[in-house]
Amino acid sequence: MTDSIKGIKIENRLIRKVSILGSGVMGSRIACHFANIGVQVLLLDIVDNKLSEEEKKKPALRNKIVNDALQMAVKQNPSPVYSKTVLKNITTGNFDDDLKKIEDSDWIIEVVIENLEIKKQLMEKVDALRKAGTLITTNTSGIPITDIMEGRSEDFKTNFCGTHFFNPPRYLKLLEIIPSEKTDKAVVDFLMDYGDRFLGKTTVLCKDTPAFIANRIGVFSIMAVLRTMQELHLSIDEVDALTGPVSGRPKSATFRTADVVGIDTLVKVAMNTYDACPQDENRELFSVPDYIQKLISNKWLGDKTGQGFFKKIKNAEGKSEILVLDLNTFEYVPTRKAKFATLDAAKPVDDLKKRLQILHNGKDNAGEFYRKVTYLVNSYVSHRIPEIADELYKIDDAMRAGFGWELGPFETWDILGVEDTVKQMKSAGVEVAQWVNEMLANGFNSFYKSENGKRKFYDIASKQYKEIPGADKIILLDNLRENKPVFKNEGATLHDIGDGILCLEFHTKMNVIGAEIITAVNNSIAIAEKNYRGLVIGNEAANFSAGANIAMMLMLAIEQEYEELDMAIRMFQNMTTRVRFSGIPIAVAPHGLTLGGGCEMTMHADVAVAAAETYIGLVEVGAGLIPAGGGTKEFAVRASDKFFKGDIEIPTLQEMSLNIAMAKVATSAREAFEMGILRKGFDKEIINGNRVITEAKHALIEIAERGYTQPQPRNDIRVLGRTALGSFYVGIASMRMAGYISEYDEKIAQKVCYVLCGGDLSQPTLVNEQYLLDLEREAFLSLLGEKKTLDRMQHILKTGKPLRN
């Protein structure tokens, strides 16, 4: 594998087999993620020292620790694997019997306990067994890389590096690469590239400094929150309300995150940083508050001990209830809703940048909290350059990918206005690093800027804006906003992404598909057919699309506007049909939630280029409906294509019907292939979700250059009619009688099967696509006339959860 990225020649290495040394929480999950991408994994751990002499003779018991760890990992929800089928890529063993097998490995990753002496002892054995040139890395979260490699061979040192994964490795995208002075530059380049393209990571090159980048900044930010909370006498409830999604941070906010990670883990990182950074100007902030020390003494460590800042109990009615710790009384009390005018003003605003400005300018305690924390964080990150990173964008990348921040600290600073914020900070007695003052004095008023579709950052060394390395390899729609769009309406924007390819970006709430997006899709196809080579439908939001606008349909159904509903469904069907039969190739690039109408759009593309983390399915049954944007039709088409002469056809169709009737959602692109939502041999899985639009563009160019032939509507779809319908109805009734589904679930499932079977035909028949679309629409409309469907729609809009009535 010879490739080039970021202008650097990548070392010719092929990773076929990886050995993971240590099967704890991190080791087992790193093993699962390598298995996800098809790499053969050898997962090793110690032999249980509690075994008797007789037990030690049994191989299964000698591997008990590693096997139990892997089984525990696989049972986790969310799962560390894309599909259970990848587990065949993992072989387990133990250090005593199997360590010699690492000699066949292309990459060895040490993931044992954070104890320097234990790591050094293991590395000594590894050095003696590994073949020359084998990559060897450590997953340490803070032990200096140079200490771990002490005493090792020169070949070991040149091929040794830190690779700090974040837990859980499948879902948290940060991979910190920490070389030593001895590490071969080609090894670093290879790891940066491999982590990005093959592991789907945001790879960040770090210096060998305490806690590296993400934990250094992330834990400081938490400690800044803790101090400010005490100064303003805020409660845990109030702080988590202020530091969650409203401010562009994860739903777990501050204290819920601490409980999940482990309060002892947070304390350990804070104390290690305090001890290792005597020159840090904000060192005292890493001192652990007394109330957290009390939690440690009480062994209230968070989820791992059943209580920490929060505690889950069963109340008098037997229902689960979350209690929160009152730091004044140190007793658990019911949670209380935070009440701040600033918070109330910010919450309804969709645009994060506008929300941050509202929060920062708030006149109450919430506004004061944001300003104090922001000033502390701004000051801290400015002083960490060049100590932990030479370039500021690395800090932002690390915080977004490792801590789930929507915007990094320098990106946030830009939104608030660097010059104004620096003045405010000085008035508050908080100093920034000198280079920030010099930057402003020289007329540079922001840390980032976009120029000709390329994102640039302020480089401290050259005192100029420079392009972010590798940015030219990936299309980022945010960088194109200064360009005039090809087309735009309230629901979507059409961008020219170069080489004759357009990209249609949705921007409704949750990218729900309504009239504006339908119009935008149709207009975009018309524009592309005249002057372009292809169209990508994709976006950079957290989710591709949560589906069709059921709020609008509910309103029309309540008002019994059935003609308008019929027209709305026809418009949606015509749009997905237009996607399928356009004169230019169309790629849909799903990622995150891709539900209902979003799934139907994906299924009609010439090629779907899906992020590995795509959660896709036809979920309309949960809202009391069936898929009617071509989704049910499309499953009937795909079932027909699987029928072979002489085969029993009903089981194939039954599998398709269950996907719809049970509202199944694939939890990965891999699972979507297994369910038949994505097509093997046609659609693509991209491990790094940041690359889906780029890869979709490449796929379209390939199709266009190969010569694109406009598809024609099908009239050869084999449907089974009564042959299958009676069998399906009996099966559905059995599920209802067994209590698996309700009577109304049965009614909806019958509608699904009716469409998939082509209606009440007397024998298997060949039909066209429009025939099936008409059946879809009729079934959908009939359900909109049912009170129980309206109840389901209202419930899902109100709670976000399906109602099984």
Order of alpha helices (4+ residues) and beta strands (2+ residues): beta-beta-beta-alpha-beta-alpha-alpha-beta-alpha-beta-alpha-beta-alpha-alpha-beta-beta-alpha-beta-alpha-alpha-alpha-alpha-alpha-beta-beta-beta-alpha-alpha-alpha-alpha-alpha-alpha-alpha-beta-beta-beta-beta-beta-beta-alpha-beta-alpha-alpha-beta-beta-alpha-beta-beta-alpha-alpha-beta-alpha-beta-alpha-beta-alpha-alpha-beta-alpha-alpha
